[in-house]
Amino acid sequence: MPVREGRGVALGWQGLLMALAALAACSAPDPLADTQLGEHGRVVRVIDGDEMVLDTGQSVRLVGIEAPAGP
């Protein structure tokens, strides 16, 4: 009996495309998609591993950084 390679390859591609579509549908949304440009400043002092002060006087704390506290 002859092997029908063409159909098997087509079904393989369909399965792969369906799996990729399902994976894309289940992916988490981009948390930065709605962000806007904020203030600008130059770092003038580092308080500790996750906090700094800008030349505007604003204190900035980095989220998601696990750093030891300063002295």
C-alpha positions in Angstrom: 0.0 0.0 0.0 1.5 3.4 -0.9 2.3 5.9 1.8 0.5 9.3 1.4 3.2 11.5 2.7 1.6 14.8 1.5 -1.4 14.4 3.7 0.6 13.5 6.8 2.8 16.5 6.4 -0.2 18.8 6.0 -1.8 17.5 9.1 1.5 18.0 11.0 1.7 21.6 9.9 -2.0 22.1 10.9 -1.3 20.7 14.3 1.7 22.9 14.8 -0.2 26.0 13.7 -3.0 25.2 16.1 -0.6 24.6 19.0 1.1 28.0 18.3 -2.3 29.7 18.1 -3.3 28.2 21.4 0.0 29.2 23.0 -0.4 32.8 21.8 -3.9 33.0 23.1 -2.8 31.9 26.6 0.2 34.2 26.9 0.1 36.9 29.5 -0.6 40.5 28.4 2.4 42.8 28.3 2.5 44.7 31.7 4.3 47.7 30.0 1.9 48.1 27.1 0.0 51.0 28.7 3.0 52.9 30.1 3.7 56.5 29.2 6.9 58.6 29.3 7.5 60.1 32.7 9.8 62.5 34.3 13.5 62.7 33.4 16.4 63.3 35.7 20.0 62.5 36.4 21.0 60.2 39.3 22.9 62.4 41.8 22.9 60.0 44.8 22.5 56.3 45.3 20.8 55.5 48.7 21.2 51.7 48.5 21.0 48.9 45.9 17.4 49.7 44.8 16.9 53.4 45.6 18.4 56.6 44.2 17.8 60.3 44.2 17.5 62.4 41.0 18.7 65.9 40.4 15.0 66.9 40.4 14.9 65.9 44.1 12.7 62.9 43.3 13.5 59.6 45.1 13.2 56.6 42.8 12.9 53.0 44.0 13.5 50.1 41.6 10.7 47.5 41.7 11.6 43.8 41.7 15.2 44.3 43.0 16.2 42.5 46.1 19.2 44.5 47.5 20.5 44.9 51.0 19.6 48.1 52.9 22.2 50.9 52.9 24.4 51.7 56.0 
